[in-house]
Amino acid sequence: MIEITNELHELIYKNSVWPQDLLENLRDPDYLSVNFDAYMQGTKAEVVFFDEGKKIITHYYFNSKGFVQKIEMIENESTFTVYSRIDEIVKVLIKTDNIQCLQEITNLLAA
């Protein structure tokens, strides 16, 4: 249970990308733009760049605390999810086979 709790803690409280990090990409000549818009109670960032001659659009969705919640990439008119914090949390929670264990983990994370 401690291993699962640690995994959940990392998924909930660690952040791999902050909104301001995306602006650093503009130093790379392959990056065309980084735009931010209000989205729900957080921020949506659209990053446009070229990769191997193809134009790529990536959407980053951040919550009100600046934690990335989801990353979607659009390439050749196809959209796919690169990262979803909720999906990753669900994968870890599925490892808990009983509701009591899940409740204990929830209580520990809330502390």
NORZIRA-V869249 format. One record per pair of residues at least 12 apart in sequence whose C-alpha atoms are under 7 Angstrom apart, sorted by sequence separation. I is the first residue (numbers start at 0). J is the second residue. D is the distance in whole Angstrom. If there is no record, write none. Layout:
BEGIN
I_J_D, I_J_D
END
This chain:
BEGIN
33_45_6, 34_46_7, 45_57_6, 46_58_6, 58_70_6, 59_71_7, 70_82_5, 33_46_5, 45_58_5, 57_70_7, 58_71_5, 69_82_5, 70_83_7, 32_46_6, 33_47_7, 44_58_6, 45_59_7, 57_71_6, 58_72_6, 69_83_4, 32_47_5, 43_58_7, 44_59_5, 57_72_4, 68_83_6, 69_84_6, 31_47_5, 43_59_6, 44_60_7, 56_72_6, 57_73_6, 68_84_5, 30_47_6, 31_48_5, 43_60_5, 56_73_5, 30_48_4, 42_60_6, 43_61_6, 55_73_6, 56_74_7, 29_48_5, 30_49_6, 42_61_5, 55_74_5, 29_49_5, 41_61_6, 42_62_7, 41_62_4, 40_62_7, 41_63_4, 40_63_6, 18_65_7, 17_65_6, 17_66_7, 17_67_7, 16_67_6, 14_66_6, 14_67_7, 10_84_7, 10_88_7, 7_88_6, 7_91_7, 3_91_7, 4_104_6, 8_108_7
END
